[in-house]
Amino acid sequence: MTNQRVKILSSISYKWNNATSSLDKNCYPPSLLQDLLEKHTCYFIDMSRATEKINNFARDIENNFKKQCDAHVYVCRNPNLYHPFGIHYDLVPNIIIQCEGQTNFKVWDKIENVNNKERFGKINIEMTDEPLLDVIMNPGDMVWIPEYYPHHAISITTRLSVSFPIQIHEGSDMEDRHWFRFEG
């Protein structure tokens, strides 16, 4: 998988050699990717077409909101790892689905007076108020996070979740959600 899709939440940079026949020299070798998943919290972007189920859910979101939707897959194999996002907010709303494990999810009230020129939301915010929501998410649980609402995901166990950010800003083209199978 290409390093443009794989986000390793670590300050360490990695280098590797790919086979000479590899068309994309930026693809992580599977053994390195497995090692990184064991040692760091990671997420994968541009995953809305990764499986038929994810694709169909993203299509339903797009049909409902009339806005483009992606999918980010979050993986934490060790709940004792430091999570560099901390309490943060996003500039777009997200639907987050817990797929495996348990996560303590906290959501605070909306941040007002946000700098609209930001490309990404703020991370590692200090909050003194009590969260509006403080729940343990189990597989199949879902939470809606509006834009500018600080939130914090704390892995209690090994975790796999999918976040569906909805691009509410102008200029977001819809994905081609056609899905086909090789029947035979």
Secondary structure, DSSP 4 states (H G I P E B T S, - for coil): -BTTTEEE-SS--------TT-S-TTBPPHHHHHHHHHHS-EEE-S-TTSSHHHHHHHHHHHHHHSS-B--EEEEES-TTS--TT-SB--SS-EEEEEEES-EEEEE-PPPPS--TT-SS---S----SPPSEEEEE-TT-EEEE-TT--EEEEESSSEEEEEEEB--STT-PPP---------
